[in-house]
Amino acid sequence: MSMEIDFNPNIHLQATFYQVPGYESELHALTSPTPPFPGQDALSDSSDPFKREKLLQSEAYYERPPVVLVHGMVVASRYLQAPSSWKTSCAMVSRHDTRLAWLAQGLHDWMDTAGIRKAHFVSNSLGCQILADFTSRWPERVDRLVLQGLPMDKTRRTMLRTLLALAADSRNEPLSMTAIMLQDYWQAGMRRAFALFKETTEYRSLDVLQHLKSPTLLLSCELDPVAPCSWVAEVAEKMPNAVHYVLREAGHTANYSATESMSRIVLRHLLIQDDNSFKHAGEDILRQVEEVKKTREAAAKQKSLLLWGQLVLALSAFLTMRQGFLDGWLLVMGLTLVESIALYRYQGILSMDGSDHMDRVYVKLQGIADFVSASSMLRAIGRHLNFRDFPQLGVPTPLAAVMPLINWLPPYLRGTVYAAVGASEATDDIGSTFDAEKTTQSIVAHFQPQRKYPAVAIGSTNGALTHTLLMPVKRPKDEAMKRGQLDMTAEMDWGKSAGQTLLETNRDIELYHMADPNQDQLIIHRMAYFRFKFLKLTKAYRRFLLESLEANGTIILVRCGLKWPSTKVADRHYFQSGTVGGIEPKEYIQGSTADVSPLVADAYRQRQGQLRRPAVSILVESFVLVELWLSMRYNLTPFWTVFPVRPSLERLQKYLEMCRGMKKGFKDGFIFLFCSGLDSIGFAGIDEWKGLLKNHFASQDAAKESGRHANLLLGTDEKSFPKDFGFPLRYQTELARAVAQEAQYVMPPNSSLEEFEHYMTQNASRYGVYYSA
């Protein structure tokens, strides 16, 4: 079962009250931040209270229907936000009737006032019944539905049992949710709350839902006694266009207490619409939940028997000591043994089976290093496609929390720790560790099943696109080290012998033994890197293309123009000395020096212009330190660099000067600096990077005057750099803090293949890149 790093994909919503014509009280709405469209300031003084919503609707959320959240019984809309971001607001007060039909009418009137013609709807509890009534009356206003926590009516459960289920659910909810409910129920009044509760239990949800045709995702929660999974599954079977999915370890208000997992599933339903995948995963999880329920019931009986056994044992021990039948120490030893057995049994009772299913993102690549560019970029793409950001390099490891403490060690000890951690991934049995078919199966597992892609890029080029795979291999130190330095000839001879078995068992790969005494000088004492290139597609790759590429989809073949010195040591086996880094290109490279980072950065800037977003902020990424999701959420232009070395600094500076010369300079800049743990050849120090920030970003002086920190070297401990080992824990969280809340955007739709190809054919040659469509 894979671990996961918490992530909340929701944009911070803003609480606003609006007066809808014909209603005596204000309606409370939560809206996402409005992007700074040109001319917005001129519209801000309009008397129309829904001008902002109409503006967003005119943009159609970038050609997508807006999403309307419908809350549950009595509680106000603030509980539809994550616990850390809700704002105080009043529940809606109205003198109108509390019938569901009127509430559905109120939703309809609000949409008319806001100018929303058609929308996706996400609801919780009573909101599911409101949407059932709403959709049955106005199906043309509904695109897709998400119903979470659909209550049972009184034909299946009495009002008393429903009240008891609500009380039981409070144990599965955070205390802040209970506080919200108490406050909102008090403001609404218990008489109104009871009338609405009665209306809820009497409403025949199934009778209405089974006639709806809108695509519907029914979400039930494992720990929800109000809307049991079995009841929601029954509803899903009788609805013509519905799928059922179970949220693990969540209660009735999963939108509040399990925001991350529910948001991710909702986004998949609204954006990707892989209903078959939902159906299969939902059926599997439902079976597991039912098995776990049986296990819990059996565990409850065992715990009861264990408790009674403990009481009997305690009473027996008391009587035994009182009568003096046994020696005190003998009694203590006996009790300790019995209690140890009881504790062991109790731990067994508590153990439960788990499931990740569609929630899985981190997948271990067989035989491939986790902390290299190939794996990191694959995980970054996989997490982005699963609506996640990229903290801790995408690897959920408990070591991340303690890594900043390593900076307290002397420099030479820090280098030793770095080398030991790097070598810990290496294998000494490469013949059985790497299998091309199994490795590619784990690669394609990072991409969402059933999703269709318009194009797939195959090949290898520099880091602005992707990398080939690296296997870390243990090497006896005496095999290649002489006087503390790597002997290239001895390294090549050892690699020829070590790689022979690997090539014999994997006939369709080429092996590049890579030895870089510059960037990898800390770890080459213990290990070496083998790089793989596939000569033909494996079965897993071919199956992925057939299942995931759209009909008449495009396959883009990528070829890198960089030429590196290499020596052929055997059939399909090459030895490569050095790699991209701080050493001057003339020392290694004999060929093209095209850099696609400016090409990619300008492609993002053009897209920002099409979306009418300001293209004034840049995020400089370094080696494995990338952030796909947040760069788009925060409207940042990504610019990838190899390492924090002088050639990377010069290329970045050249690009910034070009943008400034074209009157398209950046206002803000954020930089990630990968820490390799050494002062390698060509290394650029902190002062040089800070000088670049000072010279190229207009907001530097304004930041100093306001006392805030902008244009930061994010995640970097300047005193410890480049021997800073806390950067995996800090880089992503510091980016989230550095970007103001108002700079967050709605995620845009993907660019079409036609737009991409038009951009490449028009611009690629300007950057030394050849593209043919």
Disulfide bonds with the S-S distance in Angstrom:
none
